[in-house]
Amino acid sequence: MDVRLDPGVETTTLDNGLAVTTVSLPHLHTAVCALFVKVGARFEVPEDNGLSHFVEHMLFRGTERYPTSLALNTAVERLGSTLHAETGRDYSLFQLGLEPAHVPEAIELLGELLGRPRFDDIELERALILEEINEDYDEKGVEINADDSALGQRIIGPRENVERFTAADVRRHFTGFYGARNANLCVAGPVEHGAVVAAAQRKLAAMPSGSCVVVPPAPPFLEGPRLRHVSDAGSQTSLAMVFRAVPELDPAYVALVALLRVLDDGMSTRLHYTLADQKGLAYSIHASIEPLADTALFEIAGATANAKVPALVRELLLLLDGLRLGRVTDDELAKARVRYRYETLASIDDAAAMAGWFGGTALYYPPPTLSERLAAMSKVSVDDVVRIAEQVLTPEHLVLTAVGTLSRARLGELRQTITDWR
């Protein structure tokens, strides 16, 4: 292992159960202060779907010290920062990027945000979230978002849930999940661990301990191939091809990452070169992995002219067949390794990326060091890549969502294409 790559990472657990982690990056001139909470769409029962996202929005509505959204955001911006927040399937994040000298003040703001929220102006926030939801629907009220995650519930939730959530629902969800034992504070940058811990003890020690929430199991696997078509006017159809894959903790996960890079990691790799550059079937098409502690999603997404949809899917499945049948070269894997190494090195210059890895990942398991990740990638063989392709890229794991205008004949051709894929 090349230990020179690894930043100094230290963690101290406060008496209330809050983990405080620092990632020492003395070569940087800015820092990131991030609080990760183990809550998201995967933790919600159907009637609460969307409530994690709703709570995240409501936290911006002010605190006891900063009673309005204007007062809160002004306090943040006086530090030269912006309060970034997001809700995922299995975490929520509140993050500030700023000068290292302002880290104690940032921690104080996070303590105020999570310690004394007012949860006022619920109707104003409800209206904003409903407008956000409207982006995913057409004028007839039909959902046209192609991001069918194959993990069940959407992060933003259904409109009917958002319309009926009350302040009591918000407080119930907040109390149940926003405890110190269910959160990690991570500060990355040119910072000193003792000073960060001291600031956290002053400003976050009063955060209720709560309980460490156990992630629910992934929803039952429904055998594919499955096709979902949503009619939408327009000259193009959006496609999302999703496969249920292995989780980050699986020893084969690193081979899945290599597989992704062989398929799509630059304009010379198969996805762009074959389907866009040579065959002209899509202007833009890309692949990605959404990793979770107990499962993952391998997704290929793009858009093309309505008339080209069956041909694009047919050629894409042929590409996947090539991977499953062992048509992976040593040169492709070598290039993937070089690019993976570069991105790993680049992440050391990105305080937010370091906070995400050493803070967010730690909600579920101890994150491997960067040198351990590079060492694992260096050991991946072509056979490993082919083996994971055979395991993941199968008809049984396939969910395909198409949003666009497809004639009955074209839709039938598309359905037959994925049904015949074996």
Secondary structure, 3 states (H helix, E strand, C coil): CCHHHCCEEEEEECCCCCEEEEEECCCCCCEEEEEEECCCHHHCCHHHCCHHHHHHHHHHHCECCCCCHHHHHHHHHCCCCCCEEEECCCCEEEEEEECHHHHHHHHHHHHHHHHCECCCCHHHHHHHHHHHHHCCECCCCCECCCCCCCCCCCCCCCHHHHHHCCHHHHHHHHHHHCCHHHEEEEEEECCCHHHHHHHHHHHHCCCCCCCCCCCCCCCCCCCCCEEEEECCCCCEEEEEEEEEECCCCCCCHHHHHHHHHHHCCCCCCHHHHHHHHHCCCCCEEEEEEEECCCCEEEEEEEEEEHHHHHHHHHHHHHHHHHHHCCCCCHHHHHHHHHHHHHHHHHHCCCHHHHHHHHHHHHHCCCCCCHHHHHHHHHCCCHHHHHHHHHHHCCHHHEEEEEECCCCHHHHHHHHHHHHHCC
